[in-house]
Amino acid sequence: MDGTGRELKEPTGTPLVPRQPGRVTGDDSTGPILAGDTVEGRPVVGFACTATGLPTAADDQLVLEGDEGSGPPPRRSTDPAAQPSLSRTGRAPHEQIGPALSRDPEAVCPGSTSRFEELLYGPSSLVCTMPLIEQLAASGHHSWLSGGTPRDLLSGADPADVNDVDLTGTAPAGAFTDTARAVLDLDGISAEHVQRFNPWTLTCGILDPVDRTHGPTLDYRGLGVPRDVARFRMTGSDLLQDARQRDLTVNTLLYDPLLNVVVDPLGDALDDLGYAAPQGTRRLVPALVSQDPMASAEVLLRGVKFLLRWQGHPGGLDDEPLRAWALALPDDLPDRIDACGPEAWHHLRALLEQCLPHPASPAVLETVHRLGGVAVRVYARCATEAV
């Protein structure tokens, strides 16, 4: 049973037993290492990955305070058994968020529980999704549906229109792909499913075995940490830190499918989706606190996407917070992106094409100009950069 008295079912009809991967406070606790734990007397700040192809858990590297300025990530195992000096001082994710920030989805938007179930168990879903979430929980890792999935389903979207499911959690990239491979092997369909990995973003993906181009996909990335903290990419295990690395507050919502709970880490996302406003007005508010130039450019591009998508919203759209943020960006932002390396603009151009199918349309150009001169220059470079 979940919090509403429903019996959750796997596709086979086997009842699920929802559980929150836990942590016992103190040195005798078990489970994966979390951010905030200490090793060698130094706090754990995150988890790097040294793989360029599909990673394994052996490619996951523990990053301690003081490692951030090094070139490549340090070679340090994330296996608790390999860290005899480990002290369990970090907080589990559910300890980071107060009860007021966890909501019953039915109280937010009636019918949303059935939409989440349809997405996870329906005929158009990847059948490995819930077994994978269950297996991650069995190994002590927390995971949530993230990004557009909870945002759209809580706004009444049809689950059939959600083709790409985003998942986040405490598992580093290699631990996730190892778990995914074990789940796929047990299901007997490992030859058909394809896993992918992006070392730039540390995103892991599972493709539909029938239609690998247009079929449903599952994309996973560990909880975010500030990009400007280290010279290499990391993930973490802190819900608040993750939310502050996302683009807009409306995209910080998380959904726990084992407990049927919506989590609003910053406490703003549901309000900005229009649930608190008398007319249902939506607000575009940047959640990002990082000064990383690539992250700022990504917020700009995604901000334009949502300005265009929601401009006809019946309750109205308040874009002033996004506009004020964009107008305050540093004038030399394009130069800072140049300094990120030759792949930076290539990555942003690919994101531009993903966010804006018609990037040269008058509506797009007018919207970009509304965000100020820095946005115009960044957009121009993205639009002309060869992919």
TIBANU-861268 format. One line per 3 residues: for each residue z, x, y of C-alpha. Coordinates in steps of 0.2 Angstrom, whole numbers, padded with zeros to 4 digits. Layout:
// TIBANU-861268
Z,X,Y | ... .
This chain:
// TIBANU-861268
0000,0000,0000 | -0003,0006,0018 | 0007,0001,0034 .
-0001,-0016,0034 | 0003,-0021,0016 | -0015,-0018,0010 .
-0019,-0009,-0006 | -0031,0005,-0003 | -0044,0007,-0016 .
-0055,0022,-0021 | -0073,0018,-0025 | -0068,0017,-0043 .
-0054,0004,-0039 | -0040,0016,-0042 | -0026,0013,-0030 .
-0022,0027,-0018 | -0005,0032,-0014 | -0005,0037,0004 .
0006,0052,0008 | 0008,0063,0023 | 0007,0081,0018 .
0025,0087,0023 | 0035,0102,0027 | 0053,0105,0024 .
0061,0114,0039 | 0066,0131,0034 | 0061,0147,0024 .
0061,0138,0008 | 0047,0126,0012 | 0031,0126,0003 .
0013,0123,0007 | 0000,0131,0018 | 0004,0142,0033 .
0004,0133,0050 | 0002,0139,0068 | 0019,0143,0074 .
0025,0151,0058 | 0029,0169,0059 | 0023,0183,0049 .
0028,0201,0051 | 0039,0195,0065 | 0024,0188,0075 .
0019,0170,0078 | 0004,0163,0069 | -0009,0158,0082 .
-0023,0152,0071 | -0036,0155,0057 | -0052,0165,0058 .
-0066,0166,0046 | -0076,0182,0042 | -0090,0173,0032 .
-0108,0172,0038 | -0113,0161,0024 | -0104,0148,0015 .
-0085,0154,0015 | -0072,0154,0002 | -0053,0154,0005 .
-0054,0173,0004 | -0064,0173,0020 | -0050,0164,0029 .
-0040,0177,0040 | -0023,0174,0047 | -0022,0178,0066 .
-0005,0183,0073 | 0000,0185,0091 | -0007,0201,0098 .
-0023,0201,0087 | -0033,0190,0099 | -0040,0205,0109 .
-0047,0214,0094 | -0066,0214,0091 | -0068,0207,0073 .
-0054,0196,0066 | -0041,0205,0057 | -0041,0205,0038 .
-0025,0196,0034 | -0024,0183,0020 | -0019,0165,0023 .
-0011,0164,0006 | 0008,0161,0008 | 0011,0171,-0008 .
0002,0186,0001 | 0014,0186,0016 | 0032,0190,0010 .
0038,0190,0028 | 0033,0172,0031 | 0045,0162,0040 .
0041,0143,0041 | 0045,0140,0060 | 0029,0130,0064 .
0029,0111,0066 | 0019,0100,0055 | 0006,0089,0064 .
0016,0073,0062 | 0031,0081,0070 | 0020,0085,0086 .
0016,0067,0090 | 0029,0054,0095 | 0028,0037,0087 .
0022,0029,0103 | 0006,0039,0101 | 0002,0032,0083 .
-0005,0015,0082 | -0010,0002,0070 | -0029,0000,0072 .
-0027,-0019,0070 | -0016,-0019,0086 | -0029,-0009,0095 .
-0045,-0019,0090 | -0044,-0033,0077 | -0055,-0030,0062 .
-0056,-0011,0064 | -0046,-0008,0048 | -0060,-0016,0038 .
-0073,-0006,0048 | -0064,0010,0043 | -0064,0005,0025 .
-0082,0000,0025 | -0086,0017,0033 | -0076,0027,0019 .
-0080,0016,0004 | -0096,0007,0008 | -0113,0009,0000 .
-0119,0020,0014 | -0105,0032,0014 | -0103,0049,0005 .
-0093,0045,-0011 | -0085,0062,-0010 | -0076,0058,0007 .
-0060,0050,0001 | -0058,0061,-0014 | -0060,0076,-0003 .
-0047,0069,0009 | -0035,0065,-0005 | -0037,0083,-0013 .
-0034,0091,0004 | -0018,0081,0005 | -0013,0086,-0012 .
-0014,0104,-0007 | -0003,0101,0009 | -0017,0099,0022 .
-0018,0085,0035 | -0035,0078,0039 | -0041,0064,0051 .
-0057,0056,0055 | -0061,0062,0073 | -0073,0062,0087 .
-0086,0048,0088 | -0080,0040,0072 | -0064,0032,0078 .
-0070,0030,0095 | -0085,0019,0090 | -0076,0009,0076 .
-0062,0005,0088 | -0075,-0001,0100 | -0082,-0013,0087 .
-0097,-0003,0081 | -0105,-0007,0065 | -0100,0006,0051 .
-0118,0006,0046 | -0123,0013,0063 | -0111,0028,0060 .
-0122,0040,0051 | -0112,0057,0053 | -0093,0057,0049 .
-0083,0070,0058 | -0067,0076,0050 | -0054,0088,0057 .
-0038,0095,0049 | -0027,0110,0046 | -0037,0118,0032 .
-0047,0133,0038 | -0065,0134,0034 | -0065,0143,0018 .
-0050,0132,0011 | -0060,0117,0015 | -0076,0123,0007 .
-0067,0128,-0009 | -0059,0111,-0010 | -0075,0102,-0006 .
-0084,0112,-0020 | -0070,0107,-0032 | -0071,0089,-0028 .
-0090,0089,-0030 | -0089,0098,-0047 | -0077,0085,-0053 .
-0089,0072,-0048 | -0103,0080,-0057 | -0115,0080,-0042 .
-0113,0097,-0035 | -0131,0102,-0038 | -0137,0087,-0027 .
-0125,0089,-0013 | -0128,0104,-0001 | -0114,0112,0009 .
-0117,0121,0025 | -0107,0132,0037 | -0110,0137,0055 .
-0101,0153,0059 | -0103,0150,0078 | -0092,0134,0077 .
-0083,0136,0060 | -0090,0119,0056 | -0092,0115,0038 .
-0104,0101,0032 | -0109,0091,0016 | -0126,0083,0016 .
-0131,0067,0007 | -0139,0072,-0010 | -0153,0060,-0008 .
-0158,0062,0010 | -0153,0078,0017 | -0161,0076,0033 .
-0157,0058,0038 | -0144,0053,0026 | -0125,0052,0029 .
-0117,0069,0032 | -0099,0074,0033 | -0094,0088,0046 .
-0077,0096,0046 | -0070,0108,0058 | -0052,0113,0058 .
-0041,0108,0073 | -0046,0117,0089 | -0038,0131,0098 .
-0044,0138,0116 | -0060,0148,0114 | -0054,0160,0128 .
-0039,0165,0118 | -0048,0177,0107 | -0064,0186,0105 .
-0068,0177,0089 | -0068,0159,0084 | -0052,0151,0077 .
-0045,0135,0071 | -0027,0129,0071 | -0015,0116,0066 .
-0009,0109,0082 | -0014,0091,0087 | -0011,0093,0106 .
-0020,0109,0107 | -0035,0102,0098 | -0036,0087,0109 .
-0036,0099,0125 | -0051,0108,0118 | -0062,0092,0116 .
-0074,0086,0129 | -0068,0069,0135 | -0052,0060,0132 .
-0061,0046,0123 | -0066,0058,0110 | -0048,0064,0106 .
-0044,0049,0095 | -0040,0053,0077 | -0038,0041,0062 .
-0028,0045,0046 | -0036,0036,0032 | -0022,0038,0020 .
-0009,0030,0032 | -0021,0018,0041 | -0015,0025,0058 .
-0024,0029,0074 | -0017,0044,0083 | -0020,0046,0102 .
-0013,0064,0105 | -0014,0064,0124 | -0009,0046,0126 .
-0025,0043,0137 | -0039,0039,0125 | -0036,0021,0121 .
-0033,0017,0140 | -0049,0027,0145 | -0059,0016,0132 .
-0054,0001,0142 | -0039,-0006,0132 | -0027,-0006,0146 .
-0039,-0011,0160 | -0040,-0030,0165 | -0059,-0029,0164 .
-0060,-0016,0150 | -0067,-0003,0162 | -0070,0014,0153 .
-0066,0030,0161 | -0075,0047,0158 | -0061,0060,0159 .
-0063,0078,0154 | -0049,0083,0141 | -0054,0101,0142 .
-0041,0113,0149 | -0050,0129,0143 | -0059,0140,0155 .
-0072,0146,0142 | -0089,0144,0150 | -0098,0138,0135 .
-0085,0124,0132 | -0087,0119,0151 | -0106,0118,0148 .
-0104,0108,0133 | -0093,0095,0142 | -0106,0094,0155 .
-0120,0090,0143 | -0109,0077,0133 | -0103,0070,0149 .
-0122,0066,0154 | -0124,0058,0137 | -0110,0046,0139 .
-0114,0042,0157 | -0131,0036,0151 | -0125,0028,0136 .
-0111,0018,0144 | -0118,0014,0161 | -0121,-0004,0157 .
-0104,-0007,0149 | -0099,-0025,0153 | -0082,-0019,0159 .
-0089,-0006,0170 | -0088,0013,0170 | -0078,0024,0180 .
-0086,0041,0181 | -0076,0049,0196 | -0064,0059,0185 .
-0079,0068,0177 | -0088,0070,0193 | -0073,0078,0202 .
-0071,0090,0187 | -0090,0095,0187 | -0090,0097,0206 .
-0075,0109,0204 | -0084,0121,0192 | -0086,0139,0197 .
-0103,0143,0205 | -0106,0157,0194 | -0104,0147,0178 .
-0122,0151,0172 | -0119,0169,0174 | -0103,0168,0164 .
-0113,0159,0150 | -0126,0174,0151 | -0111,0185,0147 .
-0107,0175,0131 | -0122,0183,0122 | -0140,0180,0118 .
-0136,0165,0107 | -0127,0155,0120 | -0141,0147,0129 .
-0150,0144,0112 | -0134,0134,0107 | -0134,0124,0123 .
-0152,0120,0122 | -0149,0113,0104 | -0135,0103,0110 .
-0145,0096,0125 | -0158,0090,0113 | -0145,0082,0102 .
-0136,0073,0116 | -0152,0068,0126 | -0167,0063,0117 .
-0177,0062,0133 | -0170,0076,0143 | -0184,0076,0157 .
-0183,0057,0160 | -0179,0052,0178 | -0163,0043,0173 .
-0156,0060,0165 | -0161,0070,0181 | -0153,0058,0192 .
-0137,0058,0182 | -0136,0077,0181 | -0139,0078,0200 .
-0124,0066,0203 | -0113,0080,0194 | -0117,0093,0207 .
-0126,0109,0209 | -0118,0119,0195 | -0122,0105,0183 .
-0140,0105,0189 | -0142,0124,0187 | -0134,0124,0169 .
-0145,0109,0164 | -0161,0118,0171 | -0157,0133,0160 .
-0154,0123,0145 | -0170,0113,0147 | -0181,0129,0149 .
-0172,0140,0135 | -0183,0141,0120 | -0175,0136,0104 .
